[in-house]
Amino acid sequence: MRIFQAAVLAALVALPMAAHAGPVKANSVRVWETDADQSKLLAPQADIAFGKASGTVITIDPAQSYQSMVGFGASMTDASAYLIRNKMTVGQRDALMGDLFGKDGLNFSFTRLTIGASDFSREHYSYDDMPKGESDPAMAHFSIDAARADVIPAVKQALALNPKLTVMASPWSAPGWMKTTDSLIQGSLKPEAYPYFADYLSRYLKDMRAEGVDITLLTLQNEPGFEPDSYPGMRVEPASRATFIGGFLGPKLKADGDRTKILDYDHNWDLPSSPLTVLGDARASPYVAGVAWHCYAGDVAAQGPVHDAYPGKDAYFTECSGGEWAPKFSDTFDWTVKNLIIGSTRNWSKGVLMWNLALDENFGPHKGGCGDCRGIVTIDSATGVVTKNIEYYAFGHASKFVRAGAVRVASNEVEGISNVAFRNPDGGLVLIALNGNTEAKAFSVKAGRKAFGYTLPAGAVATFVWK
């Protein structure tokens, strides 16, 4: 994973859990607010009575709908699972998992797993490693035992807390014997190994399902345009991805009767021509359900034209990390909500993920790669004490209130108030609004015959929920 998005971070904050969303009254609007100065952090405010719209008006049209949502969350990396399973007491672990995945907590409904090691693993490995110069075309040595230690128990606990949790998975590298380098580090997939890599991914899906973890979404390679020199990675150019998906992986999963959906790309906003090449391939396109995006270069608006070119294909935002390279809370909170919570969903993302769910006080454990990345939470490896980070509050403004199966609906952005609106499966409406102005801004919200007003401080975010 590459980290060069300079505006995506903030200092650690350790504050009480946000209040439960609770029931929504039919005759008023519930509000939660986070302010740039941290005086309010996902804090419930007084209910708002309905009235008349005046002045600046955000108009919501619930009848004009877009994508349905799987939700928001973060990746259960090896590092996150290891800390949760080994560096916390049972009570601490249950409290944290309930806070992240439970209905009274952040209610995360989307997560991502690594197929083998990433930089956030204590060791580099695949699920079918062989000595240099040897290969295993029959997958006789294939085993997901490494996942059974911590990742599978952690994900199963998350699934028990939120049965609607959508799980996706991505490899950082094929086994070294399938690659031009005969190593997990750098290199590309050998064309003659295409059928073996398809078998490898198929075995992973089957074995995880047998463990009680159904993988709904699959990418064939994390950041296929990048070859890191200190942790697993693999270059797979667009034409090669098209050949592999169209000729090998797609047919293999179809023959298996596997309903896992294949997503292409899993890389940054700056090169939309890459997924467009794969989507434009006649053999590959029927097997590709959508495109996965990362934040580390380019602009979130790139998602829109790709969706417009192929409106039948879904979009997902699958990775961005906070870290110690941009320590100002207000700037990071603003960027995260504006680009990931609002920007990516207004540009068709059905799900939105941060990178590590949890890291320790030393920004690990990791082996190679990013040395100052931050998780949604920080777990003290000596005491198990949890610190909630900026991303906890940014994502909580969406995940606590936008339910799995919600549909994004139309809303207009006005006078520096970035926003996005959703209709939940129960018919309730959710509006997330960010005041990007340098001063407090008063505005009204109108949906059908109902309207209300609110004044939002500069740089603040509010989530409004009503029937």
N, C-alpha and C positions, 0 to 999 in steps of 0.2 A: 504494500500500500504506500502511495506517495503522499506526502503531506506538504503542500505548499499553498494552501488557501489561508492567507494571513489573517482573515477576519473571523476565524471560527473557533473562538475559545474564551474562557473566562476563569477567574479565580474560583477555588473551591468554596462551597458554602455548606455549612452544617446547620440545618434548621429542621423544625418539626415537620412531620408528614402533613401533606395537604389534606384538607377536610374532604370527606366523602361527598360525591356529587349529590346523592340523596334524591328524593322524589321532586319532580317539577310540578308546581301548582298550575292549575289551568288559567288562573287570572293574573299571573305575574311572571316576570323574567328573573331567573337566577343568574348571578354573575360571579366570576372568579377573576382576579386581577394579579398581575405581576408588574411591579414598577422598576424602572431602570436603576433606581438607587437601592434596590433590594428591601425597601421598607415593607413591601407586600410581595409575597412569593406564593403564587397560586392560591391566593387567599380569598375566601368567600366574602362577598360584599352584601349590602342590604338588597333585598329583592326590589325590582323596579315594577311599578304599576304601568299598565298600558295607558296610552294617551293618544295625542295627535302628533304626526310628523311635522317638523318645521326645520328651516335652515338647511344645513348639509344633510342629505338623506342617502343612506345605503338602502337600496331597494332589493329585496330578495324575491325571486320568483320560484317557489317550490315546484311549479309545474314544468320548469325547464331544467331537465336533469342531465347529468353527464356520467362519469364512471362510478361504479359501486366500489366500496372500500373493503379491503381486508384489514386495514388498520395501521398502527404505528408500533414501533418497538426498537430493538437493538439486537446485535449478534451475540449468541451464546458461544463465544470463542472458547478454545481450550483454556485460556487464561481465566476467563470469567467463570467457567464451570469449576476449574480447579480451586479457585478462591472460595466460591460459594460452598463447595462440598468439603473442603479440607481446612479452611482458615476461619470457620465460624462454628459456634455451637449450634446444636439442632434448633434451639429457640431463636437464635439470631438468624439462621438460614430461613426458617419458616416465616419469620417476620419480614425479612427482605423480599423473599419470593412472593409473599402475599401482597406486599406494597407495590411490587413491580407488575405482577400478573393478575392479582386478585381484583374482583369487582369493586372492592372498597378502596383499592389503590390506584395505580396508574392504568390498570386494565390493559396492559400491552397485549396485542393480538397478532403480532407479526414478529418473527425472529429468523435468524440466518445461522446456519452451521457451516463449518469448514470441512471439506472432504479431505481428511488428512491435515497436515500441519499448515499453519500460517506463521507470520512473524510473531503472533501472540500465542505461541506454543512453547513449552519448555524444551522440547526437542524437535528436530526436523524428521518427518516420517511421512510415508504414504501407507495405504492399506495393503500394499503388495510389494514391499521392498525386497530387492535381491542383491547379492554381492555383485561388484563391478564385473561386467562382461557376461553375466548370466541373465536369463529372462524367464518369464513364467506365463506363456501364452494361454495355458489351461487354467490359470488363476488358482493353482493348487495351494498357493501360500496366502491367498487373500484372507484377510481377517479384519474386522472392525473392533477388535478387542481394545484398542486405544480409546475408542469412543465409549466403550462400556464402562470405563473406569469412572469418569466424571460427567461427560457431556450427556449421555443418554439418561442417567438418573436426574440430572438437572432439568433437561427438557421434559421428561415425563412428569416431574413435579409442576412445571409450568403448564403443561397440558391439563393436569388435574385441576389446577386453579382456574384455567381458562380453556375449556374444551374447544372454543372457536379459534384457538391459536393456529395461525398459518405458519408452516415451517418451510423455509427454502434452504438450499444447500449449494455450495460452490467449491470446486477444487482450486487450490493455489498452484498445483502442479500434478501432472500425471506421474506415475511411478518412473523413477529415473531410467529404467531399462527400456521404456517406450520413447525416450527422448534423444535428441541429437547429442546431448552432453553426457548421457548415461548418469545423470545427476538430477536431484530435485532443484538444484540451483541453475537458473538460466536455461537456455536452449529452447527448442521447439519440438512439437510432436512429430515423430517420424511417420510419413504416409503409410508405411507398411504396418504401423502400430494402430491405425485408426480402428480396426475391428476389435482389438484388444482393449483399447480405452473405452469403447462403447460397452464392452462386456464388464469392464471395471465399474463404470458408473451404474450399470444395470444391477450388478451384484450389490453395490452399496444401497441402492433404493430397496431392493428385496430384503437385505439383512436388517436395515433400519426399520422397515415395516414389521418384520418379524419381532423386533424388540418393542413394538408399540409406538414407533415414531414414523408417521406417514409424511413423506416429503412431497409437498404440493408443487413446488417450483424448483427448477434446476437450471443453473448456468453451467456451461462446459468449461469455463475458465474465468477466474478472477483477474481483472485488468489484463486482458490478452495482448495489449499493446506495450506492455512494460516487462522487462526482465530484471528484477532486483538481483543484486549481487550478494546479499547477506541472508536471504531466506527464500523459501520455495516460490517459484514463479515459472511462467512458460509463455512464450510468444506464440500467438495463434492469429495470423492475419485474417482479414475478412473472407477472402476467397477460400482459405483453408477451413475456417469455421463453417462456411456454407457447404463445402464438400463433406465435412465430418457429420454435420447435422443431417443433410439431405441424403447422404449415402450410407450412413452407419448408425449414429445415435437415434435419429428419428425412427427408422425402420426397426431397430432393435427394440425400442420401447413399445412400438406398435405391436410387434410380434409377441412381446411379453404380456400384452394387455395392460400395460402400465399407463395410468392416467396422469402421471406427473407431467406438468407443463414445462416446456423448454423456453427459457428466456435467452436472448442473445446479448452480447456486448459486456455488460457488467463493468463499465469503465466510464471515463469522465465525459462531461458535457461538451468538451472542446472538439470532438471529432464525430459529429453525427453522421458523416458519410460512411463510417464503419458499419453501424447497424443497418443503414440504408442499403449497403451492398448485400448483406445477408438476406434482408427482407425482400430484396429484388431478385434473388436467385430462385428460379422456378422449382428446383428440387428441394431446397431447404425451407422455403417460406411456409409450405403447408404444415411443417412440423414446429414452427416457431410461434409461440403464443404471444410474445411481446418482447420488450426491451428493458434491460436493467441499467440504471444510471448511477454514477458517482459524482462527488462534488468538487474534486481537487483541482480542476481546471475548467475554464469555460463558464457558461451562464446557464441557469436553469431554463431559460426560454428556449434552449435548443430542443427540449423534449417536445414542444408543441408542433413544430414542422414535421418531425418524424412521425408523430401520431397522425397528423393531417394527411401525410403521404400514404399511410397505411392505417386507416381508422379502425380496421378490424383487429389490430394488434394492441395489446395492453402495454401500459408503462408502469414500471415500479422504480422507486428510488431505493437503492440497496446499500449504500455506504457513504458515510461522512464521519469524520472524527473531530472531536475537540482535543485540545492539547495546550501545552504551556508556552506557546509561541505568540499568544495574543491575550494578555491577562485582564483586559477590561470587561467587566461583567456586562455593562450596558451595550457595548458594541457587539459582543458575541451573541447575547440574547437576541438583539435586533436582527442580526444576520441569520441566525438559525431559524427563527420564526418566519422571517420574510422569505427566505429562500427554500427552506425544507418543508415547514408546515404549510405555509400559504403558497409559495411559488411552485413547488413540485406538484401539489395537488391541483392547482389551477392549470398546470400543464400535464394533467391526466394521470398522475401517479395513483395507483390503486392501493399502494402500501408505501410506507416511508420508514427507513431504518437508519439509526445511527450505527457506528461500528461497535466497539466493545460494550457489553452490558455492564461489566464491572472490571476494574483494575485495582492494583494495590497502590500503596503510598509511593512506590518507586516507578509507577507507570508501567507495571508489568504484572506477572512475569512475561517476558518476551525473549526471543532469540533472533537477533538481527532486527532490521527494520526500524520502526519508530520508537525512539527512546523517551519521548515526552508526550505521548498520546494520553487521553483521559477517557474514562468510561462514563456511562450515565451516573454511576455511583463509584466511590472509592471505598474499598474494604481494607481496613488496617490489618496487615497480615499477622500482627502480634496479638491484637485484641478482638478482631472481628467487628470492630465498630465501623458503622457506615456513615459516609459523608455524601450528601446529595449534591450533585454538580449542576452547572447551568443547564445542561441538556435535560436533566430530570424535569426541571420546571418548564422548559420550552416544549418538550414533547408531552408533558402532562396536560398542557392547555388543549391538546387535541385528543390524546388517548383516553383520558378519563371520561370524555363526553361523546366522542364520535364512535359509535358502535360498529362492530363488524357487520357488514351488510348495509351500512349507511350509503346514501347516494349524494354526491356533490351536486348542489343546485346553483342556479345563477345568482350572482350578486355583483353589483358595480363597485369599483374602487373609486373613491372620491377624496380630493383635497388631502392627499398624504395619508389616508387611512387605508392601508393594505388589509384585505380581508378575504376570507373564504367561508362558504356556508354549506351545510350538510343537512339532509333530512334522514333522521334515524329510522330504523325499521318500525318503531312504534309510532311514527308520524311526527315526533318532536323535531324541532329545528335547533341547530347549533350554528352560531356565528363566532369565528375567531377573528379579532380585529387588532391591528398594530398601528399605533400612532407614530408615524415616521416624521412628524413635524417637530420643530424645536420648542414648541409651546403646547400647552394643553389644548385639546380640541373638543368642542361640543358637536354632537351629531345626533341624528335620529336614524332609527332602523324601522323599515316598513316591510311587512310581509302579509299580503292579502289585506284584510281589514284591520289587522293589528299593527300598532306602532308604539315605539318607546324612545326615550332619549337618554343619552349618557354623555358624560364628560371624561375623557381619557387623558391622563397626564402624558407629557412628552416622553416618547420611547417606551411607553407602557403597552402591555397586551392584556386584553380581556376576552374571556369566553362567555358568551351569552347562551342560555338554554331555556327554551320555552315550548309550550304545546301549541 
